[in-house]
């Protein structure tokens, strides 16, 4: 008997006869867990959701929910019998019903009679859509329609909730507030959820696990912390765009050398023989600012991020290195100035390829 709430094993996901993602396996261990799938547009993230919901069939592998087979080469449970709710990115509201009627449709299904439901009024208030309840879909904005569709999905209290870019049309000022309350609601109600998003910060906040989908494969499926700090391939590094790869040579069990930065020490995640030429992942928070240092690099760009600056520094070999500095640091450097890097350089976890 499976110990996982949801189990996807060796499934190739297809849409329109074309294979989008090959031989995927992952699971959700506990009821109420939230996982996020990240990847560029067109990679097949939505196809995964459609297949789990039963809108696409599979020819190999299996999809199990609560130890019951939903899809396999031989079996296919119809969507209406899966107790899975799918909220699409695009407007999926019924045009001839008001927003309120659309939301309450899910509570009218016989399948949910006698089942404890989430309070629809609480959802409506959370998503700030009280003022549009009497309107029809064509009378509201894309962001409002998206929130109404999300409300409809939530009130059914499904065994599995599938959300396709649920907050993509929501204003940034309101998005973070919804993320906090949505996560709390899903956790408190123990609604197991898969969220598709292109926003890595959203995925890292909402998901207990993150899956990175690139070039027709699930490249990494891990805790958000590990995905960020311990990416398992150059492809994942490039997709997340949270650092750069610089050439280095391994000089010891806990050290390596870069021509511009000198000796760098730390704990290798994967060990390499002494003398190996590697690509070292350098993230913005790995280097420290120190104007007293004898290692000074030229500032070529400075981005203000509110609580911090990201300086881009150019080395003698024309490497462009990002460095994180708190916005309250005393000496703010301008472009073309010199910027000191604290030495010796220590990186807690050294990731190389």
Secondary structure, DSSP 8 states (H G I E B T S, - for coil): ----SEEEEEEEEEETTEEEEEEEEEEE-STT-EEEEE--TTSSHHHHHHHHHTSS--SSSEEEETTEEEEESS-B--GGGTTEEEE-SS--S-TTSBHHHHHHGGGG-GGGTTS----HHHHHHHTT-GGGTTSBGGGS-HHHHHHHHHHHHHHT--SEEEEESTTTTS-HHHHHHHHHHHHHHHHHHT-EEEEEES-HHHHHHH-SEEEEEETTEEEEEE-HHHHHHS-SSHHHHHHHTSEEEEEEEEEETTEEEETTTEEEEEEESS---TT-EEEEEEETTSS-B-TTSS-EEEEEEEEE-SSEEEEEEE-TT--EEEEEEETT-S----TTSEEEB-SSEEEEEE-B-
